[in-house]
């Protein structure tokens, strides 16, 4: 095969660099155990208890804040470290990240609107379709089953082939099912459409967390996740109010027609505007490791060694330079940034069963339990609003039932602001007190107030509604609950991304399955539970259980770091199997660089022609 002389020279140089880097990496890994025994006690505690160094990406601790000696200035280090590729999503401009994430938030609103709006229409649907409230409530189980199992089936494809095709397919399914929902005539159609709504929603829930991990740094994820939680509650509580008002005027079918038109337009916008955020796992820190390994393998004078040691402190805050940095760096055209797929070499079967092993990591399990409990109580709350306030003494119409979502929505907004403003600020402050090192458990220190309000809000809602008190009191109770649920969700989600970023996809597959699998029987249990205990006792028990589960963050604050470091070797083995940390051969590195070089030469040829 003929290769241009320039390309041949570049390939030869890349192979030499890869060989040197690989040899240095192997040497570094062999020396790590000996180096660990000579470390100071404080640093050795960060390396785990197995006698060898634990990668920060595994253990979760990263250098976030550095104070300059002799000055009051501090430097925030970027984690994860971006590569030197301008198409690396971490290097995107602010407007580009904002556009991509705004599209994700818009689709999230539409997705959760589809999941939660139907309960607002139950009063009209009961008359139109000849179904009881209990039958309508049971169809929600099909939706929860779709949410539970959809991520297991579809997220492996998003991991292997990219986020963009998974988003596009989920929005397309959502649009098609919404058009079907406008023509529903029977109970079995409700079960099927709710199942499909759940399947589309399952992909969204996990994909968003993967996108956040792709685009944003540690010190940004708290407020970014708060925006996601705000989008969730806007779809679950705010837009259903507008749908209820429209349904009261022109009927529930026209409310679905409006939703179908909006989501179809959103599909077209997404198709032509959303960029792929997936990048090869090889780029995730490999550039910096390659550079350091090459530097270590190269002979140097004492002065150069001192200069290198001084510069090493700043490497995590700056874009690193590899041997390929000398190549021309041009961004891809807009058309090339919208690929149908971005395949990588993962085994679909391996990606499918990996969540089973990741889900048992304690931090992931904690998030799954908190998320599951939040969905259980939200399901109870939403279903109870529709049933309680359409009956005496309230006798609200469809619009009135929709307006009862205002209290929970406002509570979520305040909770999102609480999380967005305080989360990232508090972790920086705690990191500064911790010698500059960030620990994922720092996210949990703000959760006492949300835990109290979650349980207290449920009790207040049930007691005041059972006594027929003014609707404002149950609304305040619902607002208190959703404030706590939003803040808890933001902290728990971000905790997992911070602790196990390379395992984000697998972790959230397990989390999503756990939370929805537990919720599947809840719609069947609400009516018997209420009939057996009454509203007051039912929501009092729910509030106590909610508070007890939420307070599990306390032992995680105390023992979380020890648990995380003890589990770090297990997580490292998972990452090695996944190919996210160790480079098993020089072939993938050379292949990636050659592919990029060929692409750049092709683009140059197109411009010259």
Buried (B, 14 or more C-beta within 10 A) or exposed (E): EEEEEEBEEBBEBBBEBBBBBBBBBEEBEEEBEEEBEEEEEEEBBBBBEBEBBBBBBBBBBBBBBBEEEEEEEBBBBBBBBBBBBBBBBBBBEEEBBEBBBEBBBBBBBBBBBBBBBBBBBBBBBBEBBEBEBEBBBBBBBBBBBBBBBBBBEBBBBBBBBBBBBBBBBBBBBBBBBBBBBBEBEEBEBBBBBBBBBBBBBBBBBBBBBBBBBBBBBBBBBBBBBBBBBBBBBBBBBBBBBBBBBBBBEEBBBBBBBBBBEBBBEBBEEBBEEBBBBBBBBBBBBBBBBBBBBBBBBEEEEEEEEEEBEEEEEEBBBBBBBBBBBEBEEEBBEEEEBBBEBBEBEBEEEBBBEBBEBBBEBBBBBBBBBBBBBBBBBBBBBBBBBBBBBBEEEBEBBBBBBBBBBBBBBBBBBBBBBBBBEBBBBBBBBBBBEBEBBBBBBBBBBBBEEBBBBBBBBBBBBBBBBBEEEEBEBBBBBBBBBBBBBBBBBBBBBBBBBBBBBBBBBBBBBBBBBBBBBBBBEBBBEBBEBBEEBEBBBBBBBBBEBBBEBBBBBEEBBEEBBEBBBBBBBBBBEBBEEBBBBBBEEBEBBBEBBBEBBBEBBEBEEEEEE
